[in-house]
Amino acid sequence: MNQFSLKDKTILITGASSGIGRSCSVECSRSGASLILVARNEDELQKTVSMLNPDTKAETIIADITTAENLEELIAEKVAVLGKISGFIHCAGIEKTLPLKKHTPQLYNDIFAVNVISGFEIAKILSLKKYKTETSSFVFISSVAGMVGEIGKAAYSASKGAVVSGARSLAMELSRSGIRVNSVSPAMVNTPILEKMFENIGEEAAEEILKKHPLGIGQPEDVANACIFLLSDGAKWITGSNLVVDGGYSAH
Ligand SMILES: NC(=O)c1ccc[n+]([C@@H]2O[C@H](COP(=O)([O-])OP(=O)(O)OC[C@H]3O[C@@H](n4cnc5c(N)ncnc54)[C@H](OP(=O)(O)O)[C@@H]3O)[C@@H](O)[C@H]2O)c1
């Protein structure tokens, strides 16, 4: 038996329309999982579906996870189709690099709403007995910015630190329900979020960041593979951890 297979597991993935979430979707489907994919952009979400292993059973939820009031209902509908959920990757996230003088309470609110609160609210739904299999695994995508200081990232870094510490507390609370909870902290990964950031900070600063990655910039599948490990039974004794996937960035 392959301990790292996701066969017979249904995984819910937020942020599945782009970047790391799309790659998590593709790699989870290759590992045998059925999928519930969540994002706002229907066309991009359909593009992800078209990239999955052709045998994969996949359902989509088109929703803004910060405002949708009927998320539980939508999830319940998908559970009725695919069966109970054994795993969750919270990959939806927004990033803003701005000098402190441009940080506003609204900016903190917007970033925390997607990166932190929505993820923990979905975890609340998925921890209910009626939606979960006997054992389950939740993975929250944080960032090295939650551990290492970076200029212009006060709000983003704070949100990613909150993801790691909140996930640790969830790990304590949910262990008795058979749910493992971990976070994954990537450094720079080649996705649209990174392209946008590089446009904002300019070429020189981008060059400096590149130099700090001994193994170079990561690819989305490098993060997806770490998530698959944490979702699989091969990680059945791992909870409350933060897996750093950063090409050596934070080893400096
Ligand atoms: N790329 C990196 O270098 C890097 C490094 C460290 C950590 N991370 C983290 O990894 C995660 C994924 O990043 P990425 O690079 O893949 O970003 P991305 O390509 O910009 O994708 C972000 C995803 O989040 C979804 N999303 C954003 N706001 C949403 C909302 N209100 N409701 C529902 N979905 C929403 C987007 O979907 P829609 O627009 O379709 O809604 C999209 O699928 C983020 O948490 C990010 O902070 C990324």
The ligand as an SDF file (V2000), in Angstrom:
LIG
                    3D

 48 52  0  0  0  0  0  0  0  0999 V2000
    3.5790   32.7290   -4.7740 N   0  0  0  0  0  0  0  0  0  0  0  0
    4.3820   32.8920   -3.7610 C   0  0  0  0  0  0  0  0  0  0  0  0
    5.5370   33.2660   -3.9250 O   0  0  0  0  0  0  0  0  0  0  0  0
    3.9220   32.5880   -2.3630 C   0  0  0  0  0  0  0  0  0  0  0  0
    4.8780   32.5060   -1.3520 C   0  0  0  0  0  0  0  0  0  0  0  0
    4.4800   32.2290   -0.0530 C   0  0  0  0  0  0  0  0  0  0  0  0
    3.1340   32.0070    0.2080 C   0  0  0  0  0  0  0  0  0  0  0  0
    2.2280   32.1080   -0.7910 N   0  0  0  0  0  0  0  0  0  0  0  0
    0.8200   31.8750   -0.4430 C   0  0  0  0  0  0  0  0  0  0  0  0
    0.3130   30.8120   -1.2200 O   0  0  0  0  0  0  0  0  0  0  0  0
   -1.0920   31.0070   -1.4390 C   0  0  0  0  0  0  0  0  0  0  0  0
   -1.3690   30.9410   -2.9370 C   0  0  0  0  0  0  0  0  0  0  0  0
   -0.6030   31.9330   -3.5790 O   0  0  0  0  0  0  0  0  0  0  0  0
   -0.4730   32.0050   -5.1650 P   0  0  0  0  0  0  0  0  0  0  0  0
    0.8690   32.5340   -5.4430 O   0  0  0  0  0  0  0  0  0  0  0  0
   -0.9120   30.7350   -5.7730 O   0  0  0  0  0  0  0  0  0  0  0  0
   -1.5570   33.1670   -5.4630 O   0  0  0  0  0  0  0  0  0  0  0  0
   -2.4910   33.4690   -6.7220 P   0  0  0  0  0  0  0  0  0  0  0  0
   -1.9830   32.8010   -7.9530 O   0  0  0  0  0  0  0  0  0  0  0  0
   -2.7300   34.9400   -6.7300 O   0  0  0  0  0  0  0  0  0  0  0  0
   -3.8480   32.7490   -6.2750 O   0  0  0  0  0  0  0  0  0  0  0  0
   -4.5980   33.2320   -5.2120 C   0  0  0  0  0  0  0  0  0  0  0  0
   -5.8740   32.4000   -5.1380 C   0  0  0  0  0  0  0  0  0  0  0  0
   -6.6650   32.8990   -4.0580 O   0  0  0  0  0  0  0  0  0  0  0  0
   -8.0070   32.9980   -4.5080 C   0  0  0  0  0  0  0  0  0  0  0  0
   -8.7080   34.0480   -3.7550 N   0  0  0  0  0  0  0  0  0  0  0  0
   -8.2340   35.2880   -3.4220 C   0  0  0  0  0  0  0  0  0  0  0  0
   -9.1880   35.9870   -2.7940 N   0  0  0  0  0  0  0  0  0  0  0  0
  -10.2830   35.1790   -2.7100 C   0  0  0  0  0  0  0  0  0  0  0  0
  -11.5950   35.3300   -2.1870 C   0  0  0  0  0  0  0  0  0  0  0  0
  -11.9800   36.4790   -1.5750 N   0  0  0  0  0  0  0  0  0  0  0  0
  -12.4700   34.3030   -2.2910 N   0  0  0  0  0  0  0  0  0  0  0  0
  -12.1040   33.1440   -2.8900 C   0  0  0  0  0  0  0  0  0  0  0  0
  -10.8680   32.9450   -3.4030 N   0  0  0  0  0  0  0  0  0  0  0  0
   -9.9900   33.9360   -3.3300 C   0  0  0  0  0  0  0  0  0  0  0  0
   -7.8810   33.3620   -5.9850 C   0  0  0  0  0  0  0  0  0  0  0  0
   -9.0400   32.9450   -6.6780 O   0  0  0  0  0  0  0  0  0  0  0  0
  -10.0910   33.9210   -7.4180 P   0  0  0  0  0  0  0  0  0  0  0  0
   -9.3840   35.1860   -7.7940 O   0  0  0  0  0  0  0  0  0  0  0  0
  -10.5850   33.1040   -8.5720 O   0  0  0  0  0  0  0  0  0  0  0  0
  -11.1310   34.1030   -6.3840 O   0  0  0  0  0  0  0  0  0  0  0  0
   -6.7040   32.4920   -6.3970 C   0  0  0  0  0  0  0  0  0  0  0  0
   -7.1500   31.1990   -6.7390 O   0  0  0  0  0  0  0  0  0  0  0  0
   -1.4230   32.3680   -0.8090 C   0  0  0  0  0  0  0  0  0  0  0  0
   -1.9220   32.1580    0.4910 O   0  0  0  0  0  0  0  0  0  0  0  0
   -0.0770   33.0540   -0.7290 C   0  0  0  0  0  0  0  0  0  0  0  0
   -0.0300   34.0190    0.3020 O   0  0  0  0  0  0  0  0  0  0  0  0
    2.5780   32.3790   -2.0600 C   0  0  0  0  0  0  0  0  0  0  0  0
  1  2  1  0
  2  3  2  0
  2  4  1  0
  4  5  1  0
  4 48  2  0
  5  6  2  0
  6  7  1  0
  7  8  2  0
  8  9  1  0
  8 48  1  0
  9 10  1  0
  9 46  1  0
 10 11  1  0
 11 12  1  0
 11 44  1  0
 12 13  1  0
 13 14  1  0
 14 15  2  0
 14 16  1  0
 14 17  1  0
 17 18  1  0
 18 19  2  0
 18 20  1  0
 18 21  1  0
 21 22  1  0
 22 23  1  0
 23 24  1  0
 23 42  1  0
 24 25  1  0
 25 26  1  0
 25 36  1  0
 26 27  1  0
 26 35  1  0
 27 28  2  0
 28 29  1  0
 29 30  1  0
 29 35  2  0
 30 31  1  0
 30 32  2  0
 32 33  1  0
 33 34  2  0
 34 35  1  0
 36 37  1  0
 36 42  1  0
 37 38  1  0
 38 39  2  0
 38 40  1  0
 38 41  1  0
 42 43  1  0
 44 45  1  0
 44 46  1  0
 46 47  1  0
M  CHG  2   8   1  16  -1
M  END
$$$$
